[in-house]
C-alpha cells in the first residue's frame, strides 16, 4: 500500500498559524512570497566578494604617513583633491597633537550584510556592505576623547584611504555621513560598470568605517553620559563644563560594530525566525520613513542595528532595573520559539505601548550594564541601551520621532486586528509607501531654514555635530513642550543625507523641513493653555512658562476666581479654531528661532478658501443682519418644527415627526448655508442671489381615512399643504409658504408635491409628506399581471406594463426619499458628531468632485458621504474616535479619500459600516451588482444591495474618469510634500477632452459666486440688482444653469454625455456618445437627429439609405434651448 505520510509537527504548526495567526492563508502566502524579493540574491554576490578581497589586500598594503599637524596634513590632501571632513571644533595650527597614518590592523565585514539579514531599501537604495577598518592603537593617545581629537584623527585616516582607493581601484568614491554629522563620516564605494570589479548587479555599495581597535588607549569610563569631553572657551549660556552625552555616544560608536555583529549573530543562531522577523520589521519601518529616503522621520538614519535590538529585546527580555521604588516592571523574554510573524507582532506591540521618554530600556546583558541607569535617564531624553552595554541607541533620537513611531505602530496594530481583507492589510502594512505626509499627518507645516537668524551656541553645535542637528533638536523640544497634550505625535521630516564628493569637506545644509502633527481630538483645539497660578510667579515653573510663550503669556482671572498664567488663542470661526495647533507652531518658531511667518507654510489656509465664498460676497450677504452657517440653519429648522407642531389644532391629523434630509443640516454642504431675506434679495446682484432649499419630511399619525388610490393620495397631500400654508402665514409669524407641484410625469402616481416655506430671516425649506401606504399600493401595482382586473383605477387606455414601469420608478423614488434618506441623514449626522474632521472631509471631496464636473449628475452626494466615511469608520466595525487610524483634520481625510478613489476599481463592491457600533463583521456583506447607468456598489447594513445611491451613476465613463482625476490629484499632493503648496491645481479642471464646450453668461447665474474661479467683476457691474415691478418674489433653489443641464441630459441622453459644476459652474462640457458615431440605416424614431450620409460614405455601403448624426442641428437646438443663458458653443 502507498499511504500518504501524516503532516509533521512543523507542518501542523504552519497550517495552524495560517488559519489563526495570519487571519487567512493568503496573508501568510503573501509574506512568504515577499521575503525572498527583499534580500540580495546569492548568485550575484561573487563579484562583490572578489572586490572585497582586492580591497582588503590594497588597504593592508598602504604605506605609513609620518605624524604631522592636522591642518598641514589636510592641506596636503586637499592638493590631491581630497578634503578631510573635520568635526567641530576644527583643529588649528596651534594644536600640540598630530595626525598620522598606518596600515589597518584588521578589517571585517560587519552589520546586516555579514549576518545575512540585509533588506532592500526604499526607493531603490543600495544594499549596504559595512567594512570596518581598525586603526592601529599607536595612532591614539589617552586624551583623544577630548575636543574631537579622536574624530579629527579618524577623519584624516579616512581621507587617506579615500585618496588611495579613488586612484587605485576602479570604483566611484564618496563621503557619506548619517544626519550629516562629520563624526560619523564613512567612505562609500560604488561600482563602475564594465570594470574589473563590476559588482553592480549586486546593487550594493561598500561603506568603509574606521573604528578603534580592542586595545585602544581611550578610557571608556570617560564616555559616560554625564562626562564633559568638550571645552569651549567662548561666551556661552552654557557653563564651561557641561555634559556631552551625544558627543560621547558618537565616540562609543567606533567601538560598537564588531560587538553588534556578534550580538546579532547570536540572535540569528538562537532564534530560527529572527531573520524573517527582522526583514518584516525593516520593510515596515522603511515604508514609513524610519531610515533613508526622500521624506524620513528625523533621528532614525543610520540606526539599522536598532531594529535587530528591538527583536532581541522581545526574544531575550529586559535587564532588571532597581529604582527608587524597587524593582521596576521589566519585559520578560518571549523565547526563541516564536514564528517570524509573531515576533513582528510582538515588536509592534512593544513599540506601540512603550514610552521611551518615561521608561528607560536596558537590553538583557550577560555582564550587566556599564553605567548606572539613573545616569542615562538624567542625561538622555530617551534611553535604550544595547545588550553589550556600549551605547544608548536613542541618544540623538528626538522624543517627537519616538512618539511618531509609537503612533505608527498603534495604527498598524489596529489595521491587523480590524481588517477583514487580507489583501488590503498586506498591501497597507508592507507594500504601500506611507511617507506621503498629506495622508499621514493631520497638519503639515513646511519650514524654510535658510533664512533663520537665531542660532544656538557653539557648544550645542559641537555636541550635536552640526548646526542643523542642534537647531532641529531644539525645535523638536520646544514644539513638544508647547503643544503638549494637544497632539499624539509630532514628527520632523526631511530627506536623508546624501553622499558627496570626496573633495567636499561637508554636506549640504537642510534647506527645508516638514513638521507633521497628529492631533489629540480631545485637546487639540482648546482655546486656553493654563500655567502656574499668580502665587507661583517667582518659581522656576512660572519662569519657564513665560520663557516658552513670550509675550503671549499673561495673568488672567477666570470665572471661578482663579488668577493664573495663561495663553489665550483668539478665534472667530470654526476654521480658525482648527488652525490653533498650527498657530502655536508658527508662534514658537518665530519667538525662539526667528523664523518669519512667510517661511512657515501650511496647506490648511488654501483649502479653507475653497469652502467659503469671497469676502466681498460675504459682506454683501451679511448686510441683511441674519445669522448664517450650519448652526443658523439648525436653529431655523428648530423654529420651523415648532411652528408646524403648533398647528395640530388646525390639521385633521397630528404631526408626529419632522425629519431633516438636507446636507445643510448635517454639516456636509461645501458652503455654509446663508439666509437671504426677501427685502435684501433685490439689493443683491443676480450672481449672488442663490438661496438653497433645505429639505424636510413630515410624518403624520396613521389614519384609515387615507384613500387607496395613488393619485388621490397626491391630492390629499395638496390639501394638507394648502391648509398648512394658510395656517403658517397667519400673522405675526412672518412666514411665507407656497405649494409647489412638480411635473407629475405620466399618470401622477409618484410623489410630486411639496411645500416651500420662507422664514423672515431668509431661510428656505421644502417639505414633503411621507405616507407609508404608498409603498404597499405601488408594490401591488408592480406585482399585478396582465389581467382585465386592475388593482388600481388608472387611465383605461394605458397598458399594465407601462403602469408597472411607472410604479417601479415611483417606488424607487419613494424608498430613496422617505426610507433611506432620513436614515442616511441620521447616520451622517452621528458620524459628524463622532469624528470632528468628517464633515470637513466631505465638504472638500464634494467641492473637488464638483470642480471636475462629476458631482450630482454622475455621483450622488449621498454616495460621496458614504465613501468619505470609510477612512473614519473603518472596514468592519465603526472605529472609536480615539483610534490611531482616524484622521483628525479635513485635509488628511481628503487625501485618504483621494488615495482610495485612485485605487478603487469600479467593479469591486464597497461596504462601509456607518451603522455598526460594536459587533465587528466577519465578512463583507455585499456582492457587486452593476448596470449600464451605475457601476458602483456601495452598501451599508441598511442598504445591503448597495444600489440605493449608485443606481443612476456613475457609469463606466464617469467612474474611470474619476480614477484618473484622483490619481493626478494624489500626484499633486505628493509633490506638495516637497514643494510649496498649490491647491489651485487640485481644483482646476482641464476641458481639452470635451467635444463640445457650452459657455454660459455668468451675469444671469444666481450661483456664480460659488464658482472655483469666480470673477468679482461679474457682480460688481450689477451691484444694485435688477428692478422689478410689483411685489418682490423670492425663488429658493432657482438655478437656471442646473435646469438647462437637466434639460440637456433628458433631451440628448442618447446623443451626448454632459458634465457640469453644480457649484456656480458657467460651462457645460459634453462628449458625443460612441453609439451615434458612424453611419447606420435610416429608420423612423431613430433616437437622434440625423441627416443623409455623405456620398463618399454611401459609396462604401450597398445600402444607400444610410444616415449620420446631424451634429450641427443638435448644436443649433441646444443654442435655441439656452437662449438668454448661453454665450457661445465651442466645438473642439
C-alpha positions, -999 to +999 in steps of 0.1 A: +000+000+000+012+035-008-001+056+021+005+093+024+027+104+053+009+124+081+020+160+084+050+167+106+048+189+137+063+218+118+037+215+090+009+213+115+021+244+132+024+262+099-012+253+090-025+264+124-006+297+121-020+303+086-056+297+099-053+315+133-024+338+135-023+352+100-061+356+098-060+340+063-038+316+044-034+342+016-018+367+041+009+341+050+015+332+014+020+369+006+046+372+033+064+341+021+064+355-014+077+389-002+107+379+018+129+364-010+124+396-031+138+420-005+171+402+000+202+402-021+205+372-045+232+348-036+240+342-072+251+378-077+275+381-047+306+366-063+319+398-080+314+417-047+334+391-028+362+394-053+362+432-049+363+429-011+393+406-013+411+431-036+401+460-013+414+442+017+448+435+001+450+471-010+442+486+024+466+463+042+494+473+019+490+511+023+522+529+033+525+548+065+525+586+067+545+604+093+530+624+122+522+660+113+499+689+123+463+682+113+460+715+094+492+708+074+481+672+067+447+683+055+463+709+032+485+683+016+455+661+009+435+690-005+461+695-032+453+659-043+416+667-045+406+651-012+390+670+017+394+660+053+359+661+070+370+675+103+344+677+131+337+707+153+357+723+168+380+724+138+418+719+145+442+748+143+479+753+136+485+758+174+474+722+183+500+702+201+488+669+189+493+654+154+477+630+129+494+601+112+486+570+091+494+534+093+480+504+076+449+489+093+455+463+120+424+444+109+394+445+085+360+430+090+327+429+071+301+437+098+264+447+100+234+432+083+254+420+053+277+398+074+247+384+093+228+379+061+198+399+073+202+427+048+169+442+034+163+461+003+160+499+009+131+521-001+132+539-034+158+515-049+186+524-025+218+503-024+224+473-001+249+484+024+281+464+029+298+477+060+336+472+062+353+482+094+389+493+092+406+490+126+430+519+131+462+509+149+463+518+186+496+535+181+479+564+164+459+574+195+465+588+230+446+586+262+433+621+260+420+618+224+384+617+238+387+655+244+376+682+220+371+659+190+407+649+188+397+613+181+373+624+154+399+645+137+424+616+136+396+594+123+387+619+096+423+621+084+427+584+084+395+581+062+407+608+039+440+590+032+421+558+024+397+578+001+427+593-018+443+559-023+412+540-033+400+567-057+432+565-076+440+528-074+407+509-077+381+514-104+352+524-082+334+557-075+343+571-041+321+594-020+318+606+016+286+598+035+275+607+070+243+599+089+224+631+097+253+650+081+273+645+113+311+647+103+319+625+133+301+596+115+316+601+081+322+569+061+338+563+027+312+549+002+324+528-028+301+522-057+309+500-087+316+512-122+300+492-150+324+473-173+354+475-150+374+446-134+355+448-102+320+454-115+296+443-088+267+465-099+244+435-103+245+431-066+231+466-063+253+471-033+277+498-020+307+492+003+310+516+032+344+518+048+341+527+086+372+535+106+369+520+141+390+517+172+409+485+179+401+465+210+435+476+226+429+514+221+441+536+250+409+558+254+393+550+287+357+541+282+347+553+317+353+588+304+325+583+279+296+580+303+265+602+296+274+626+324+310+633+314+321+665+298+346+660+270+344+693+251+360+725+264+346+757+248+363+789+257+337+814+243+308+834+257+280+809+261+249+805+281+262+770+290+288+766+317+324+759+307+320+723+317+287+707+306+278+670+299+282+658+263+262+626+261+256+627+223+293+635+217+303+606+239+278+583+221+293+592+187+328+582+200+314+549+215+301+540+181+337+534+170+339+505+194+304+491+186+304+474+151+321+441+160+302+439+192+269+445+174+279+419+148+284+392+174+253+401+194+231+399+163+247+367+151+239+351+184+202+361+179+202+346+144+216+313+157+193+311+187+160+321+170+153+304+136+126+330+128+148+361+137+160+367+101+125+368+086+111+388+115+139+413+111+131+416+074+094+422+081+102+448+107+127+466+084+102+466+055+075+481+077+099+508+090+113+516+056+079+522+042+072+547+069+105+567+066+124+552+096+157+551+077+168+566+045+148+582+017+132+614+003+110+620+033+123+605+066+114+608+102+142+626+119+167+606+140+165+571+125+190+575+098+220+551+104+200+533+131+199+499+113+211+479+143+183+494+164+156+472+147+176+440+154+180+451+190+142+455+194+137+419+183+165+409+207+145+426+235+114+406+226+134+373+225+157+377+255+138+402+276+149+433+295+176+437+322+160+441+356+165+477+369+161+486+406+149+522+410+138+542+440+106+523+443+121+489+440+122+465+411+105+480+380+083+460+358+107+446+332+098+429+299+101+391+302+117+371+275+093+355+250+118+328+239+132+315+207+102+295+195+081+323+181+074+325+144+085+354+123+050+370+122+046+365+160+080+383+166+069+411+142+035+415+160+053+414+194+077+441+182+049+463+171+031+458+204+062+469+223+067+499+201+030+508+203+028+507+241+062+517+254+070+553+262+108+557+260+107+592+275+092+578+307+106+543+310+143+536+300+150+503+284+181+482+291+186+451+269+194+418+286+232+418+291+255+390+301+276+411+325+252+438+335+254+474+323+285+497+325+269+529+337+241+534+363+205+536+349+199+569+365+229+584+348+214+576+314+179+588+324+192+621+337+212+630+306+192+615+277+156+622+268+151+586+257+171+555+267+175+521+251+209+506+260+222+477+238+229+442+251+267+448+251+262+479+273+282+500+248+258+528+239+223+542+240+206+537+206+183+566+212+208+592+224+201+615+194+166+605+185+141+632+194+111+622+216+089+636+189+101+609+165+096+582+191+061+595+196+056+592+158+070+556+158+046+547+187+017+562+167+026+543+135+029+510+155-005+516+171-021+523+137-006+491+121-018+470+150-053+484+146-052+475+109-041+440+117-068+435+143-097+452+125-091+444+088-113+417+072-094+417+039-060+401+038-050+417+005-057+452+017-039+448+050-008+432+035-005+460+010-010+487+036+015+472+061+043+461+038+039+474+002+024+509+001+046+539+006+034+555+038+057+585+037+032+608+019+026+634+045-007+646+032-024+613+041-002+606+071-004+637+093-034+659+104-014+690+098+018+696+077+039+727+082+067+735+057+095+754+073+123+771+054+155+771+074+178+790+051+169+825+064+169+817+101+187+843+122+186+829+157+212+802+161+223+781+190+257+783+208+290+768+196+288+743+224+255+730+211+269+727+176+298+706+189+275+684+210+252+677+181+277+676+153+262+703+130+242+735+134+213+718+116+212+689+141+214+714+171+186+735+156+162+706+149+168+691+183+159+724+199+128+728+176+117+693+185+120+700+222+102+734+221+073+721+200+068+691+222+066+714+253+044+739+236+019+716+220+018+692+250-013+671+251-028+688+220-010+662+199-004+625+200+027+628+179+050+654+163+075+645+136+101+664+117+105+651+082+133+658+058+154+640+031+181+617+045+217+629+039+231+621+006+267+611-004+290+639-016+323+640-035+355+633-015+366+668-024+339+684-003+345+690+034+309+688+045+275+680+030+247+705+021+226+720+047+190+711+053+170+737+034+135+729+045+118+705+069+082+695+072+066+693+106+038+668+109+012+669+136-011+640+148-039+657+167-053+645+200-090+652+193-099+659+230-074+688+234-061+698+200-084+728+196-088+742+231-086+780+234-066+784+265-033+770+278-030+772+316+002+778+335+012+784+372-011+804+395-005+840+405+011+829+438+038+810+420+052+839+399+088+835+413+090+798+409+110+780+382+078+767+366+064+802+361+097+815+346+098+785+322+062+792+312+069+828+304+101+819+286+083+794+265+054+816+254+070+851+255+045+880+253+016+856+247+017+846+284-003+868+307-021+867+340-058+862+336-087+860+361-113+833+353-149+830+363-142+806+391-119+832+407-086+817+397-058+840+386-032+821+366-007+825+338-025+817+306-021+818+268-053+825+250-058+819+213-083+843+198-105+828+170-136+840+152-147+810+131-145+772+134-119+772+106-096+795+127-101+772+157-090+742+136-058+762+129-048+766+166-021+739+167-005+753+136-007+788+151+011+776+181+039+761+160+042+794+140+044+814+172+070+792+188+092+790+158+092+828+153+097+835+190+126+811+197+143+808+163+134+839+145+117+821+116+095+846+097+058+838+091+065+838+053+089+809+058+062+788+076+036+775+051+007+752+056-019+736+033-048+744+056-055+780+046-058+774+008-082+745+014-103+767+037-106+793+009-122+766-013-150+761+012-161+797+017-173+825-006-151+855-011-150+883+015-168+909-006-197+885-013-198+876+024-201+913+033-230+918+010-248+888+024-242+899+060-257+933+053-291+918+060-282+911+096-291+874+095-270+848+112-258+822+088-238+790+090-248+754+100-259+765+135-281+792+120-297+766+097-303+742+125-318+770+146-341+779+117-351+742+114-360+740+151-381+771+146-400+756+117-406+724+137-421+744+165-443+763+141-455+731+124-461+714+158-482+744+169-507+737+140-520+704+154-554+720+162-558+733+127-549+700+109-570+668+106-541+646+117-515+652+143-479+658+131-457+630+146-423+639+133-403+663+112-372+647+097-343+666+082-328+652+050-306+680+038-268+683+036-272+718+051-285+703+083-258+676+086-227+699+081-217+684+048-226+711+022-194+725+007-205+761+015-220+771+049-257+779+042-267+815+045-302+831+045-313+858+021-343+877+033-370+889+008-361+925+014-323+921+008-327+897-022-334+925-047-305+945-034-281+918-043-267+914-078-281+884-097-249+863-094-252+864-056-289+856-052-289+819-049-309+807-019-306+769-012-336+749-002-334+728+029-354+696+025-375+682+054-401+653+056-434+655+075-448+624+091-484+624+103-502+600+125-517+569+108-553+570+098-578+548+079-592+578+061-563+580+036-576+567+002-563+536-015-558+554-048-523+567-055-534+598-074-559+606-047-531+604-021-513+631-040-545+652-040-548+648-002-511+659+002-520+690-018-549+697+005-527+692+036-501+716+022-528+742+014-541+741+049-505+742+064-495+771+042-526+791+051-520+785+088-483+793+087-489+827+071-512+838+098-497+870+114-474+876+133-452+846+122-438+864+092-435+831+074-443+827+037-455+794+023-465+782-012-474+748-026-451+736-054-463+710-079-436+692-100-442+677-134-463+646-125-447+626-153-473+602-167-502+591-146-491+611-115-488+582-091-454+592-077-448+619-050-447+652-068-460+679-044-441+699-018-445+729+004-420+758+002-416+778+034-396+810+037-387+824+071-385+861+078-347+858+082-344+843+047-342+805+053-360+784+027-374+749+035-390+724+012-414+700+030-428+667+017-453+643+033-444+607+040-474+583+039-464+546+044-495+533+025-480+545-008-454+517-008-479+490-003-501+503-032-470+506-055-459+471-047-494+458-055-493+475-089-459+461-097-470+426-087-502+427-109-503+406-140-518+413-174-555+407-165-586+428-171-589+434-134-565+461-122-558+467-085-559+505-091-583+526-111-560+542-137-564+556-172-582+529-192-562+535-224-528+527-209-512+493-207-504+475-175-467+472-184-465+510-186-481+513-152-457+488-138-427+507-152-440+539-137-448+522-104-412+508-102-398+543-108-422+557-082-414+530-057-377+536-061-382+573-056-404+567-025-378+543-010-349+566-016-368+598-005-388+586+025-370+555+038-333+557+031-328+595+030-338+600+067-317+570+078-287+583+058-292+618+073-291+604+108-261+582+102-241+611+086-251+634+115-239+608+140-207+603+121-202+641+120-205+643+158-183+613+164-155+624+141-148+661+141-129+660+108-155+640+088-178+670+078-148+690+065-136+660+046-170+655+029-171+692+020-137+692+004-144+660-016-177+674-028-160+706-038-133+687-056-158+664-074-179+694-084-149+713-097-143+684-120-179+684-132-189+650-117-209+657-086-247+653-085-252+645-122-229+615-121-221+608-085-248+614-059-240+635-028-251+606-005-226+582-022-199+608-016-208+610+021-206+572+025-173+569+007-158+597+028-168+579+060-146+549+051-113+564+065-131+572+097-153+542+104-130+515+091-139+484+071-157+461+095-170+480+126-172+517+134-139+527+149-138+548+181-129+585+177-097+579+195-084+552+171-050+559+157-060+554+121-088+580+122-079+613+105-084+644+127-082+671+100-102+676+068-070+679+048-058+644+058-093+629+054-094+644+019-060+629+010-071+595+022-103+596+002-084+606-029-060+577-023-089+553-020-106+566-052-074+562-071-071+525-062-108+515-060-118+495-091-154+502-101-163+465-103-152+459-066-180+462-041-176+485-011-190+481+023-189+510+048-200+502+084-218+535+091-244+518+113-222+493+132-210+504+166-198+473+185-201+440+168-174+435+141-184+418+109-168+385+099-172+391+062-182+419+038-220+415+033-221+428-003-219+415-038-211+437-067-241+445-089-236+470-117-257+483-145-252+505-176-262+536-156-243+528-124-212+506-120-205+513-083-218+491-055-217+509-021-235+492+006-242+496+043-261+474+067-292+494+059-287+491+022-273+457+015-280+459-022-255+488-025-275+504-052-297+529-034-273+559-042-255+545-072-282+530-095-281+560-117-244+568-117-216+569-122-214+549-154-182+533-166-171+565-184-175+587-153-161+561-129-129+557-150-126+594-154-128+598-116-100+573-111-078+592-135-085+625-118-079+610-083-045+596-095-035+630-108-047+647-076-026+623-055+005+632-076-002+669-068-005+662-031+027+641-031+045+669-049+032+692-022+051+672+004+084+686-010+074+718-028+053+749-019+017+740-019-005+749-049-040+738-040-055+756-071-041+729-093-062+703-074-094+722-083-085+734-118-104+714-145-089+708-180-115+709-208-095+695-236-113+661-235-147+675-243-161+675-278-184+705-270-180+733-246-211+754-238-202+787-221-230+804-201-235+840-193-223+843-156-242+876-151-276+857-151-264+827-129-276+832-093-249+806-081-220+820-100-203+834-068-196+798-057-175+792-088-139+780-082-126+808-104-154+833-099-146+868-113-158+896-089-162+919-119-193+900-129-213+911-099-195+944-094-212+956-126-246+947-112-242+960-077-279+971-074-295+941-090-324+943-114-355+963-106-389+945-108-424+957-109-449+947-083-442+927-051-408+912-047-406+875-052-380+851-037-371+820-057-354+794-034-334+768-052-337+787-086-306+777-106-311+782-144-277+766-152-287+734-134-321+735-151-305+738-185-281+710-177-310+688-166-329+695-198-299+687-219-294+654-200-330+644-205-333+656-242-300+643-255-294+613-233-289+591-264-266+615-281-245+633-256-229+628-221-228+661-203-207+673-174-212+704-152-201+720-120-232+723-098-215+749-076-216+780-098-203+764-130-205+786-160-195+760-186-211+727-196-189+701-213-202+673-235-189+644-255-206+626-283-216+590-274-199+563-294-232+548-302-242+576-325-209+578-344-206+564-380-233+556-405-264+535-400-295+526-419-323+551-417-353+543-396-381+562-381-378+573-344-340+566-346-335+584-312-312+612-325-311+640-351-299+625-383-290+636-419-283+616-450-248+603-451-223+620-475-219+604-509-184+591-502-197+572-472-227+559-491-205+545-518-188+522-493-222+507-483-245+488-506-275+502-487-279+537-500-304+547-472-279+555-445-278+584-422-253+601-398-257+622-367-266+658-376-242+674-352-249+710-364-286+705-359-281+693-323-259+723-316-285+747-330-312+731-309-291+735-278-284+771-286-322+778-290-329+759-258-305+780-239-314+814-253-305+841-228-282+817-209-257+805-235-230+829-246-213+806-271-208+770-280-173+758-289-167+726-309-133+711-300 
